[in-house]
Amino acid sequence: MSKLACGAAIAPPVPSVAGVILIDGSSKPVYFNPEAIKVLGYPEHLKNLDELTNSCPNEIKSLLRRPGRNGERSVAEFMSGRRHYVCRAFRLNHNSGVSSRMTTALLIERSATKSGNVRQIAEQFHLTQREQETVGLLTLGLTSKEIACRMNISPNTVKTFFRLVMTKMAVSTRSGIVGKIVGM
């Protein structure tokens, strides 16, 4: 553990955990992990499998309706709150070979599709490596304090990086930075 100027003791960044759901042949969830509940239930707190089924975004429901062969993978993108996610569906073989016993695994991960756009923005506006890193963490939805902890700098330094980036990009807010990235 290290101690930052912001006064928070932190551990090294931990990779985000993926949400996992197993769906049986009749489209009923038989297993889910806490991350799946957190993503799909946002902002509510789901308590059971029925609530999970009802709260699935239409993009995920369409993955489940598509006929697929064993081992086939399908992908859907959706939003939960302000965060962008990718859901991959995998049809799993069952030892019995009976299609009604087919299980589908859903893997839900936070999308990092904006990273290519961050590099483009960095080149176009001549951002330094640290400014680019700050903007990249902003696109993941992190707060200034979270960015400071990830970069091992003070929150005031993060604010300074954002001011420099906003000046270079000719915008006046952090939303303006994200808007330019999305617009690329």
N, C-alpha and C positions, 0 to 999 in steps of 0.2 A: 504494500500500500504506500502511496505517496501523499504528501500534503501540498495543496495548491495555495496560491496567494489568496484565492477566494475563500479559504478557510475550510474547504470540504476535503475530507479524506476520501480518496478514490482508489479503486482497483483498476487494473488495465481494462480497456474496453472489451466487453464480451460480445461475440457475434450474436445477432438477433436469433431468437428461436423461431422455428417455423411452426405454424399451426398444422395439425394433422387430424383428419377425420376419416374414419372407415365407414363406408356405406354398404349395406347388404343389398341383395338382388331386388328387394322390394322398396328401394330408395329410403330406407330407414337408417339413421346413424346408429352404429353399434359401439363406436369408440370415438373419443375426441380428447385432445390434450388441452390444458388451460390456455395456451396461446390462441388456439382456434376459437375458444369461447370469448376471449378478450377481443379478438378482431371482429368476429361476426356479431357479437352481442353489443358492441359499442353503440351508444353510450349506456345501454341497460346492462344489468348483470343477470345473465341467463342462469337458470337453475336445473334444467333437465333437457333431455334429448328432443322432446317435442318443441320446446322453445327454440332450440338450435335449428331444427328443420324449418320452422316458420320464419326465422330471421335470415336465412340464407339469401344473398343477393340473387337477382334473376340470372346474372351471368353464370353463377355456380349451378343454379337449377338447370340451366340449359346444357351445361356440361353433363349433368346426370341423365338428361333426356336423350342425348345423342347416342345412337347405337354405336358400340365399339367392339372391336375384336380383342382377344386376350393380348395383354402387353401393350395395347395402344395407349398413347398419351394425348390428352387434349389440354388446351390452355385457355384461360379466361382472365381478363383483367377487371378489377372493380375497385371502388372507393369505399373506405370505412372511415367515417369522419372526414378529415382532410388528407388522410393517407391513402396512397395508391398501392394496391396489392396485386400479385399474380397468383392465380390458383391453377395448379396442374393436377389433372385427374389421370389416374393410372388404373386400368382394368387389371385385376389380379386373377390369376388362375386359381381354381380351387381343385384340390386333389381328386374330388369325385368326378369332375368334368361336366357336372350338371350346370347349365347356364343360370338356372334360378338361384344357385348358390354362389354366383359370381359376386365378388366384392370389389368395390371401387375405393381407392385411396385418394384422398384430396390433400395436397400439400400446398399450404398457403404461406407465401413469403412476401415481405415488404419489397416493393419494386425499386430498383435502382436504375431505371431507364434514363434518368436525367443526367447521368454522369458524362455521357458523350456530349450533351449540350453544354455542360459546365466547361469541358475542355475547349469547345468552340468559343464560348464566351471569353474564357481566359486568354485565348489567342487573339481574338478580335479586340479586346479591351486592354491587352497587355497586363494581365493580373499576375502578381507574383505567385509563387508556389503556395505560400501561406494564405494569401487572399483566396486563391482557388480552393484550397482545403476548407476555408471558412464557408465559402459559398456552397460547396458540395455538402457540407454538414447542414447548412440552412435548408437545402432542398430535401433533406431527409426529415425535416420537421423538428429539428432540435432547437431548444431555446439557447440564448446567449450563454447561460450558466452551463448547460450541457455541452455546448461547443467548447467552452473554456476548459472544462474538465477533460474532454477528449483530446484537445490540443495541448494540454498541460500549460495553459497560459491563464492570465486573469480575465475576468469578464470585461474589464475596461479595455484590454488589448483587443478582445473580440469586437467591441464597439468601434475601436479605432480602425480595425480591418474593414468593417462594414462601411464606415464613413469614407475610407479611401476607395472602396469598390463602388459605392454610390456616386462619388465624384467622377470616377473613370467612366462609369456607365451612363452618366447624366440622368440619374433617377434620384428621388428624394426619400424613398422608403425601402425597407427590405422586401416588401411586396413587389416593388418595382423591379428589384433584382430578379425575383422569381418569375415575374411577368416576362422579362426579356429572355430568360432561359426557356420558358414554355413557348414563347413566340419564335424560337429558332427553328 
